[in-house]
Amino acid sequence: MERGISLTKLSTIAETLTALVNLLVLTGWEFDIAILKSFLLGVVAMEAITTTAFLLVYKLG
């Protein structure tokens, strides 16, 4: 009997979470919402092209 979460399920959860965060960042760039661009005020914002690259890797993977 296995205990805990399988690596496949953990990987799927991590991929989905990454995609959701990246979609939020793109939403922040589209509507100029500072908190969505960096998640912490005063911290450098994630660039839109970086977010797009992460989403492409997620989609291709």
C-alpha positions as protocol buffer text, in pm:
chain_id: "A"
residue {
  index: 1
  type: MET
  ca { x: 0 y: 0 z: 0 }
}
residue {
  index: 2
  type: GLU
  ca { x: 140 y: 337 z: -104 }
}
residue {
  index: 3
  type: ARG
  ca { x: 129 y: 629 z: 131 }
}
residue {
  index: 4
  type: GLY
  ca { x: 127 y: 990 z: 25 }
}
residue {
  index: 5
  type: ILE
  ca { x: 106 y: 1138 z: -319 }
}
residue {
  index: 6
  type: SER
  ca { x: 255 y: 982 z: -631 }
}
residue {
  index: 7
  type: LEU
  ca { x: 521 y: 1168 z: -826 }
}
residue {
  index: 8
  type: THR
  ca { x: 298 y: 1176 z: -1134 }
}
residue {
  index: 9
  type: LYS
  ca { x: 17 y: 1341 z: -942 }
}
residue {
  index: 10
  type: LEU
  ca { x: 259 y: 1585 z: -778 }
}
residue {
  index: 11
  type: SER
  ca { x: 401 y: 1675 z: -1119 }
}
residue {
  index: 12
  type: THR
  ca { x: 52 y: 1738 z: -1258 }
}
residue {
  index: 13
  type: ILE
  ca { x: -35 y: 1961 z: -963 }
}
residue {
  index: 14
  type: ALA
  ca { x: 289 y: 2160 z: -1004 }
}
residue {
  index: 15
  type: GLU
  ca { x: 231 y: 2204 z: -1379 }
}
residue {
  index: 16
  type: THR
  ca { x: -125 y: 2324 z: -1325 }
}
residue {
  index: 17
  type: LEU
  ca { x: -23 y: 2564 z: -1050 }
}
residue {
  index: 18
  type: THR
  ca { x: 253 y: 2706 z: -1271 }
}
residue {
  index: 19
  type: ALA
  ca { x: 10 y: 2758 z: -1559 }
}
residue {
  index: 20
  type: LEU
  ca { x: -241 y: 2933 z: -1330 }
}
residue {
  index: 21
  type: VAL
  ca { x: 23 y: 3166 z: -1187 }
}
residue {
  index: 22
  type: ASN
  ca { x: 144 y: 3252 z: -1537 }
}
residue {
  index: 23
  type: LEU
  ca { x: -210 y: 3326 z: -1654 }
}
residue {
  index: 24
  type: LEU
  ca { x: -252 y: 3559 z: -1355 }
}
residue {
  index: 25
  type: VAL
  ca { x: 72 y: 3738 z: -1447 }
}
residue {
  index: 26
  type: LEU
  ca { x: -45 y: 3784 z: -1807 }
}
residue {
  index: 27
  type: THR
  ca { x: -375 y: 3919 z: -1675 }
}
residue {
  index: 28
  type: GLY
  ca { x: -178 y: 4163 z: -1463 }
}
residue {
  index: 29
  type: TRP
  ca { x: 13 y: 4285 z: -1767 }
}
residue {
  index: 30
  type: GLU
  ca { x: -301 y: 4314 z: -1980 }
}
residue {
  index: 31
  type: PHE
  ca { x: -496 y: 4519 z: -1725 }
}
residue {
  index: 32
  type: ASP
  ca { x: -195 y: 4688 z: -1557 }
}
residue {
  index: 33
  type: ILE
  ca { x: -254 y: 4532 z: -1214 }
}
residue {
  index: 34
  type: ALA
  ca { x: 76 y: 4561 z: -1026 }
}
residue {
  index: 35
  type: ILE
  ca { x: 4 y: 4293 z: -765 }
}
residue {
  index: 36
  type: LEU
  ca { x: -56 y: 4032 z: -1036 }
}
residue {
  index: 37
  type: LYS
  ca { x: 264 y: 4120 z: -1219 }
}
residue {
  index: 38
  type: SER
  ca { x: 495 y: 4057 z: -924 }
}
residue {
  index: 39
  type: PHE
  ca { x: 279 y: 3911 z: -639 }
}
residue {
  index: 40
  type: LEU
  ca { x: 488 y: 4116 z: -394 }
}
residue {
  index: 41
  type: LEU
  ca { x: 489 y: 4491 z: -423 }
}
residue {
  index: 42
  type: GLY
  ca { x: 838 y: 4630 z: -459 }
}
residue {
  index: 43
  type: VAL
  ca { x: 970 y: 4312 z: -620 }
}
residue {
  index: 44
  type: VAL
  ca { x: 1067 y: 4308 z: -986 }
}
residue {
  index: 45
  type: ALA
  ca { x: 771 y: 4205 z: -1202 }
}
residue {
  index: 46
  type: MET
  ca { x: 780 y: 3894 z: -1418 }
}
residue {
  index: 47
  type: GLU
  ca { x: 806 y: 3996 z: -1783 }
}
residue {
  index: 48
  type: ALA
  ca { x: 520 y: 3905 z: -2013 }
}
residue {
  index: 49
  type: ILE
  ca { x: 753 y: 3723 z: -2256 }
}
residue {
  index: 50
  type: THR
  ca { x: 884 y: 3502 z: -1973 }
}
residue {
  index: 51
  type: THR
  ca { x: 529 y: 3415 z: -1874 }
}
residue {
  index: 52
  type: THR
  ca { x: 442 y: 3334 z: -2234 }
}
residue {
  index: 53
  type: ALA
  ca { x: 748 y: 3107 z: -2262 }
}
residue {
  index: 54
  type: PHE
  ca { x: 646 y: 2920 z: -1945 }
}
residue {
  index: 55
  type: LEU
  ca { x: 296 y: 2870 z: -2086 }
}
residue {
  index: 56
  type: LEU
  ca { x: 433 y: 2741 z: -2416 }
}
residue {
  index: 57
  type: VAL
  ca { x: 656 y: 2492 z: -2236 }
}
residue {
  index: 58
  type: TYR
  ca { x: 357 y: 2384 z: -2025 }
}
residue {
  index: 59
  type: LYS
  ca { x: 144 y: 2335 z: -2335 }
}
residue {
  index: 60
  type: LEU
  ca { x: 414 y: 2143 z: -2525 }
}
residue {
  index: 61
  type: GLY
  ca { x: 508 y: 1926 z: -2228 }
}
